[in-house]
Structure formats: C-alpha cells, structure tokens
Amino acid sequence: MSIRQSFFENALPMLTQLPRGAFLSVQANGTANTMTIGWGLMGFIWRKPVLMVAVRFSRHTYGLMEASDTFTVSFPSSDRYKELLDQAGKLSGRDIDKFKDLNIPVQKARTVDDPVIDNCGIIIECRTLYKQAMNPDDLDEEIRRVLYADDDYHMLYFGEVLACYRND
C-alpha cells in the first residue's frame, strides 16, 4: 500500500482522534520530547500528502521543531493513552523527560530519527516542507480574542508524510 493511500484511508480515524489528542514527538540536539496536540490539518499540497501541526512559540517543543526537519504524530486508537495525553499536555519537557518520567513507551520510527509512541494506533512520520508563523493581524478577531488573549501564537509546520502505518 502506498503512503498516500494509507494516509488518506486513515483520514477519518485520525481526524476523529485529533480533537481528543495526539502525540507530536520530535528529537533534536540529543533531546526528545512529546506534547499533546488537538489541532491540525491534513491534505494534499505540492503534489504530496501533508500533515500540518501547530506549535505555540512558548512550548519547549517549538525549539526542538526549529532545530529539526522531521517530526512524528502518534494517534491513539483507544482510551489506553488518555491519561498520558492529559499529562503530556500539562507538563513541560523543559522540566522533565516526559518519556522517562511519565513512562511513555516509545519505539523507533521507520523513516525519521524521532520517536513514536509504542502500540499506539496510527503513526505519521513527517519531514517539514514549510513553516509559517501566524500573523495576528490576519487572524479572525473572535479567534484572536478567545484563543490568543495572551498573544502566544502558533508556528504552523507543514510536514510531508513519509510514512503512515498502524502499530497497535
């Protein structure tokens, strides 16, 4: 099965899980981290299957994403990871090693150096093709007021899907 076919065949379960949380993982400069994401887009652009993830500038993961050109997203296929998603979203990788301290099981990704969550569900491995900082002046005023009252905006990372598979 091709990457494109696997990516689009898994679109519904990924988009269904995303608002409940997924693990964005990245490794750079000898440090690996994961964080919980609940926003993202998937589609086809530049003749490639693409997953877009958003990372706030204030997050520890932002610095790692800037230092790396790859990342992974692990979409849980059951409630098994519900508590870990909650903890990974509240605690900072600046303060703890989330994988070690939260006992998050990892495995090596197939095509990139970043970790993936072991026995999780759907795994996406990406190479960053483009990134764009949000421009507050171009943002809908209600969204800006409600979701960015603290002026902590996102960097948008558009990742070419290099691999899409199940590991559960």
C-alpha positions in Angstrom: 0.0 0.0 0.0 1.4 3.4 -0.9 2.0 6.2 1.7 -0.6 8.3 0.0 -3.2 5.6 0.1 -2.5 4.7 3.7 -2.6 8.4 4.7 -6.0 9.0 3.1 -7.5 5.7 4.2 -6.7 6.6 7.8 -8.0 10.1 7.5 -11.3 9.6 9.3 -9.9 7.9 12.4 -7.1 10.5 12.6 -9.4 13.4 12.3 -11.8 11.8 14.8 -9.0 11.4 17.3 -7.3 14.7 16.8 -9.7 16.8 18.9 -9.2 14.2 21.7 -5.5 14.4 21.4 -2.5 13.0 19.6 1.3 12.9 20.5 3.6 15.2 18.5 7.1 13.9 19.0 10.4 15.4 17.9 14.1 14.9 18.6 16.9 17.4 18.2 20.3 18.1 19.7 20.2 14.9 21.7 16.8 15.7 23.3 13.5 14.0 22.5 10.1 15.4 23.6 6.4 14.8 23.0 3.5 17.1 23.5 -0.3 16.7 23.1 -1.8 18.4 20.1 -5.5 18.8 19.4 -5.4 20.9 16.3 -4.0 20.1 12.8 -4.9 19.7 9.1 -4.3 17.0 6.6 -4.4 17.3 2.9 -2.7 17.2 -0.4 -0.4 20.1 -1.4 2.7 20.5 -3.5 1.8 17.1 -5.0 2.4 15.5 -1.6 0.3 14.2 1.3 0.8 16.7 4.0 0.0 16.9 7.8 0.1 20.4 9.3 0.7 20.8 13.1 0.6 23.9 15.1 3.1 24.6 18.0 2.9 27.6 20.2 6.1 29.7 20.4 6.2 29.3 24.2 6.3 25.5 24.1 9.6 23.5 24.7 8.7 21.5 21.6 8.9 24.7 19.5 12.6 25.0 20.0 13.1 21.3 19.1 10.9 21.7 16.0 13.0 24.6 14.9 16.2 22.5 15.3 14.8 19.5 13.4 13.4 19.0 10.0 11.3 15.9 10.9 8.6 15.0 13.4 6.1 12.3 14.2 2.5 12.2 15.2 1.0 9.2 17.1 -2.8 9.0 17.1 -4.1 6.7 19.8 -6.7 4.2 18.6 -8.1 3.5 22.1 -8.5 5.2 25.5 -5.4 3.5 26.7 -3.3 6.7 26.4 -6.0 9.1 27.6 -4.2 9.9 30.9 -0.8 10.2 29.3 -2.2 12.6 26.7 -3.5 14.7 29.5 -0.2 14.7 31.4 1.9 15.3 28.3 -0.2 18.3 27.5 0.1 19.8 31.0 3.7 19.1 31.9 6.7 20.7 30.1 9.7 18.9 28.6 11.8 21.8 30.0 11.2 20.4 33.5 11.0 16.6 32.9 11.8 13.9 30.5 8.3 13.0 29.6 9.1 9.7 28.0 11.0 8.5 31.1 9.1 10.3 33.9 5.6 9.5 32.5 6.6 6.0 31.4 5.5 6.7 27.8 6.5 3.7 25.8 8.4 4.5 22.6 9.7 2.8 19.6 12.0 3.9 16.7 10.3 5.5 13.8 10.7 3.8 10.4 12.0 6.7 8.3 13.0 9.5 10.7 15.1 9.8 13.9 12.2 11.0 16.0 10.4 8.6 18.4 6.8 7.3 18.0 4.5 6.1 20.8 4.6 2.3 21.0 1.5 0.2 20.5 -0.5 3.5 20.0 -2.5 3.4 16.8 -1.9 5.3 13.6 1.6 6.7 13.2 2.6 9.5 10.8 6.2 10.4 10.1 6.9 13.7 8.5 9.6 15.9 7.0 8.9 19.7 7.4 8.4 21.2 3.9 7.3 24.7 5.1 6.6 26.6 8.2 4.8 29.8 8.8 4.4 32.0 11.9 0.8 33.1 12.5 0.3 36.8 11.7 -2.2 38.1 14.4 -3.2 40.9 12.0 -4.6 38.4 9.6 -6.5 36.4 12.2 -10.3 36.5 12.7 -10.9 38.9 15.6 -13.1 36.5 17.7 -10.5 33.7 17.4 -7.8 36.1 18.4 -9.7 37.3 21.4 -10.8 33.9 22.6 -7.8 31.7 21.8 -4.9 34.1 21.8 -5.7 36.6 24.6 -2.1 36.1 25.9 -0.6 36.7 22.5 1.0 33.2 22.5 0.6 32.3 18.8 1.5 29.2 16.8 4.1 28.3 14.3 2.5 26.2 11.6 4.6 23.2 10.3 3.6 21.6 7.1 5.1 18.1 7.0 5.3 15.8 4.0 4.0 12.4 5.1 7.0 10.0 4.7 5.3 7.0 6.4 1.8 6.2 7.6 1.2 2.9 9.4 -0.5 1.2 12.4 1.5 0.0 15.3 -1.4 -1.2 17.5 
